Amino acid sequence: MNWKRFLHYEFWPYWVFYIPAYFYYFYLAIKLKRWVYFSVLNPCMKFGGAFLSSKHNYLKKIPTEWTPKTLYISDFNSLETLTSQLEDNSLTFPLIAKPDMGERGRNVELIATLKALEQYLETINQPVLLQEYIDYPIEIGILFYWDSDRNPHITSVGAKEFCKLTGDGIRTLETLVKDHHRITHRKAILKKRFQTQWHQIIPKGKQLLVEPIGNHNRGTTFLDAREHKSKEMLDWIKNCLEHLPDFDYGRIDLKIESWQAFKNNKGLKILEINGVNSEPIHIYDPSCSIWSAYASIFEHMHIIYTLSKNKLNTQSQTPSLFEFISGARVVLSKKGTPQISYS
């Protein structure tokens, strides 16, 4: 079933899918005569949030009622110290571990035990955020920006449908994974995670959550949820991001109890905030055509261009291309994924 991954752009390698966007970026950069023009946006983030941005630095500025309990680990010293830190911050298992400067969901893991957490921290070798696991049923990404007159705008709302397998009473879990085009490429990882069930036949109708992390590469389906855009959603985000005065453009990833959460201002938890590297994730809806996807990408690139142009009229300083490339090399050197225990 790998042909499905080949035919639809949502499964293409990032660099392949974005080839047309690279040409448009060069055009915009030449117009502004700045290679990293976008870096004038989001002064609270490194390179405008293109990469190397500390999630901890801006999440700690958001009211705690809207963020998970979070522990910042800059250096893992001992299990005893770690246990004490978890207790002091009222963090219990399972919890989410993620690099403070991670990109595209890389190395984000649901950790079930202290032993697994110890192994993760020994492997990751960089500052990490430990967050309480939020089990709200809906995870979404909202793309937001302030225009030059400080008017708020929402341009994209995407919902994440976590990968689940449904047994048919005939096939084993191994076969179900192999036959599922969204997760067949993760057979080796899932075999370790579900080793006791791997060769068992899954009863008919029984559902199994394969991946609790809302990452596209891990089998999550992204859906267009723009029909849920509302004044209440806009007002909540506007009020929330006023706590980040240097924020201009980006995507807020959060979990909610229901779509009514924005009306009640309850049952919302921000997982992270991304900057100029944010994608309008509704474009990965399986029903979205590649032409609509590119139209949306170019539209958002032009928004970034316009916001940057207006800022450059009053602010001329941007990082050099050499600084940007050096930062990109740091990101590329951290692509590995820890192989940890999930039990």
Steps between C-alpha positions, in 0.01 A plus 500: 500500500800731481371631167259717700795672662653558158188640334394756761723797583425483874746206519771649283831604659477856626775627271333349191155641570641847566708531180257754340500698826880528491481683168233735636714565807798600282274737308378665822851517647631671187213751514588590859876464444522296820561123508354457848244779490255292707733518802374851584174338610447343843798663681422266791616207283834418337489576125133591541425145604648335190696271735708499820222669698466415867145384568561558870578870455158587363279236660596624846350839410157350429259479799537159665128430464562460125820293508588151627712464811851523360846421629807630317799265515820666380731222614422151628711432807352217702184296536460617859505866398261433214253322729509793741439748216202303376349491848561873556315577176218249567583310180392136477519236229417483221652827388619658178871557438616728221818691406479864599614592150344211308372523143202336324415271793842335500584313822166573664407194706235381742694364797333242724766418761792653686734250337386603152541867593853438625586327173348783298695769684825308465441468126361839403807698610336846491265711719159336536149595608303251709126572484195344657311287249180679400236244406249741347346329195563774241842623388515794259738745340388861444700731275480859622658836427474867589487726197694826487213681673501237779173347384483124577443239228451123487589352162501126568349251743608137478386209715707189570346153484727256681580171334283212622473146372176305505519123530313273260537173691720362222823698475773531759620839619810453288288457187270791588803728530652366179174559310450857630662750265539766771713290736647214299832690492513483883476119533834466679413761764146372556622141533704606803215701648238225460726195528253301712214560254698501177410148388153492654177520300315818594132426577245633254398856580769558762683829452863548590664843528826453315653842549410756770726772351331725243775484241427447131797270452364275776170431330291795617246624247475878469152630423375837382312648797456856379123466538562524875661843472301741714509840665540326837807313369651822368431689821655227714818484291525878491475520879743215546768633265489847645721340765760465220537862384774411251294236320396577141423179315480128574300192588359417840477125562261410778263243639139578585219317679251607233448770239298688763820553701567834330158625600547393863873581522545163671633162394788639288870419529769643272758235412734732313517811283686501171630794299562576133565133423135424578300319237126540442444135589152489348676453165582141597134402510474198265221680309713809431642520147865573444405823319299622800788404728753701299259795477474502880877469547568790261228706671667455838845566358368828364355590841844446655655705219258790554542501878880486461503777243305730730735426789809549285385854431583581862748222583787429264701245697461129420731202558739417222449209264808340656341514848181347363683216323705432814175466696358266238805275535436473873143387431607246240756353742220413748279285281535178694207351692563331834404135516335470841276265687130587519410272787 
